[in-house]
Amino acid sequence: MTDLKSIKTFDELLDLKYGKIGSLKRNQFHEDAKKYIIGEMIREARRQAKLTQAELANRTGTKKSYISRIENGKSDIQLSTFFKIIEEGLGRKVNLSIV
């Protein structure tokens, strides 16, 4: 058993808590983290646009509860819906890069 005091990196902490890279639990952690990041980006853009969740939902033909679930990292989002929220709902553009 690894002692928390001996952990020196974030990856070592993740190994301890969620298992090694490639394990089911670690993969789920990374998937949940990505959902959280996307949700936070949408929440921040919505707030900058001075829109409520209900207003954003109305602009995009979705429901307030769905926008809430996305913003809280609790829902998968289809790419078509993601683009609709960003472009039609928020009047912004998506810029993707693969690194």
Secondary structure, 3 states (H helix, E strand, C coil): CCCHHHCCCHHHHHHHHHCCCCCHHHHHHHHHHHHHHHHHHHHHHHHHCCCCHHHHHHHHCCCHHHHHHHHCCCCCCCHHHHHHHHHHHCCCCCCCCCC
